[in-house]
Amino acid sequence: MSPAQLKELQELSHIFSQGKASPKQIQQLSALLAQINCYGEEGKAVANEQANFIRAPNFG
């Protein structure tokens, strides 16, 4: 999660905790969470790809 995403999430969280979220802010939160979730999945995919390229030791 980027610093900008974290800041936006904190701001939206504050608005939601006060019960003052508008439909636009609900959409913003949904989009932000989707971005964060996709970023996390991409990071896992990259880690898995890197793990797949680790060569086994050659004992022969």
N, C-alpha and C positions, 0 to 999 in steps of 0.2 A: 504494500500500500504506500502510495506516495505521500509526502507531507501535505500536498494540496488536498488529496482525498481525505486524509485524516482530519484536516481542519474543517472541511465541508461536512464530514460525518459528525464531528463534535458539534458544529453549529446546528445541524438538523436534529441531532439528539436532544439538544437543549430545547429547541422549539417543540419537539414531540413531547418532551417531559412536562412542558407547560400546558399541553393540550391545545396548542394553537396552530397546528399544522394545517396548511391549506392543501387543496388537491394538487396544486403545482409542486408543493414541497414533498408531497407523498410520491409524486412521479420522480422528483429529483433523487429522493432516497432510494427508490427502486432502481433507477438507472445507476446510481453510485454503487449500490450493493452488487449489481450485475457486473460492473466494471471490476470491482474488487474480486469477485468470485472468479471471473474469467482470468484475471491476472494470476490468481493463485493456481488455477488449473494449468495455465501456460507454464508457470514456473515448475510445476510437478512434471509436466511433459518434457521440459528441457532436462531436468534432473534425471528422468528415466532414460532419455536418449543418451545422455552422457554415461550413465551406468551401463548401457548396452555396448558402449565402445571400449570398455575396460577389458584389456586382453588378459586372458588367463596365463599364468606362468608356464613356461616351457621347461619341463623337467627331463626331456629326452635328449 
